Amino acid sequence: LFFYVQDIVEPDPPVGLNWTLLNVSLTGTHFDIMVNWRPPESADVKMGWMTLSYEVQHRSLHSDHWEVTDLVSSTHRTLYGLQTNVNHEVRVRCKMHGMT
């Protein structure tokens, strides 16, 4: 039987999700944030055994549709043009590098 580790290992979710306000538009209708997180404790990314990619998803609190960003290998992502006076949800998931 032949397999790749990345095909059978699913990493735990990232931890410590946080955000920082970067900018508010001149009209006050939109804002930009930087979202950051840490790799899961169980992922041995420092030793290089596992390389992770991250997918950030966001939506307004009352929407059923999640906006999905491109995968990044860093532990931060900027989200632009979020509407003010609306509550937003952000979630991050990680994948083994090379998985879809």
C-alpha positions as CSV (number, residue, x, y, z in Angstrom):
1,L,0.0,0.0,0.0
2,F,1.4,3.4,-1.0
3,F,0.3,6.7,0.6
4,Y,1.5,10.2,1.4
5,V,1.4,11.5,5.0
6,Q,-0.3,14.7,3.9
7,D,-3.1,12.6,2.4
8,I,-4.1,11.0,5.8
9,V,-3.0,13.6,8.5
10,E,-5.5,16.4,9.3
11,P,-3.9,19.0,11.5
12,D,-5.7,20.5,14.5
13,P,-7.1,24.0,14.2
14,P,-4.9,27.1,14.7
15,V,-5.0,28.7,18.1
16,G,-4.9,32.2,19.5
17,L,-6.9,33.9,16.8
18,N,-6.8,37.7,17.2
19,W,-7.2,40.8,15.1
20,T,-5.9,44.4,15.0
21,L,-7.6,47.4,13.4
22,L,-5.4,48.8,10.7
23,N,-7.5,51.5,9.0
24,V,-10.9,53.1,8.9
25,S,-12.1,54.7,5.6
26,L,-12.4,58.5,5.5
27,T,-16.2,58.1,5.2
28,G,-16.3,55.7,8.2
29,T,-18.2,53.0,6.3
30,H,-15.4,50.4,6.0
31,F,-12.3,49.3,7.9
32,D,-9.3,47.0,7.4
33,I,-8.0,44.5,9.9
34,M,-5.0,42.2,10.4
35,V,-5.9,38.7,11.6
36,N,-3.2,36.6,13.3
37,W,-3.0,33.2,14.9
38,R,-0.5,30.5,16.0
39,P,-0.1,27.0,14.5
40,P,-1.8,24.2,16.5
41,E,0.3,23.0,19.4
42,S,0.2,19.4,17.9
43,A,1.8,20.6,14.6
44,D,5.6,20.2,14.6
45,V,6.2,23.2,12.3
46,K,9.3,24.4,14.0
47,M,11.2,21.1,13.4
48,G,10.0,21.1,9.8
49,W,8.1,17.8,9.9
50,M,4.9,19.5,8.9
51,T,4.4,22.5,6.7
52,L,1.0,24.2,7.0
53,S,-1.1,26.5,4.8
54,Y,-3.9,28.6,6.2
55,E,-7.3,29.5,4.9
56,V,-9.1,32.6,6.4
57,Q,-12.8,32.8,6.0
58,H,-15.0,35.7,7.0
59,R,-18.6,36.8,6.9
60,S,-21.1,39.2,8.4
61,L,-22.8,37.7,11.4
62,H,-26.1,37.2,9.8
63,S,-24.9,35.9,6.4
64,D,-24.8,32.2,5.4
65,H,-22.0,32.9,2.9
66,W,-18.4,32.7,4.0
67,E,-15.8,34.7,1.9
68,V,-12.7,32.5,1.5
69,T,-9.2,33.9,1.0
70,D,-6.4,32.3,-0.9
71,L,-4.2,30.0,1.1
72,V,-1.2,31.6,2.9
73,S,1.8,30.0,4.7
74,S,2.1,32.9,7.1
75,T,0.2,33.2,10.4
76,H,-1.4,36.5,9.5
77,R,-3.8,37.9,6.9
78,T,-5.2,41.3,6.1
79,L,-8.9,41.7,5.4
80,Y,-9.9,44.8,3.6
81,G,-13.1,46.7,3.2
82,L,-15.2,45.2,6.0
83,Q,-18.4,47.2,6.6
84,T,-18.6,49.2,9.8
85,N,-21.7,48.8,12.1
86,V,-21.9,45.1,11.1
87,N,-20.6,42.3,13.3
88,H,-18.2,40.0,11.5
89,E,-17.1,36.4,12.1
90,V,-13.6,35.2,11.1
91,R,-12.3,31.7,11.2
92,V,-9.1,30.1,10.2
93,R,-8.3,26.5,9.2
94,C,-5.0,24.9,8.4
95,K,-4.1,22.3,5.9
96,M,-0.9,20.3,5.3
97,H,1.0,22.0,2.6
98,G,0.1,20.5,-0.8
99,M,-3.4,19.4,0.2
100,T,-6.5,21.0,-1.5
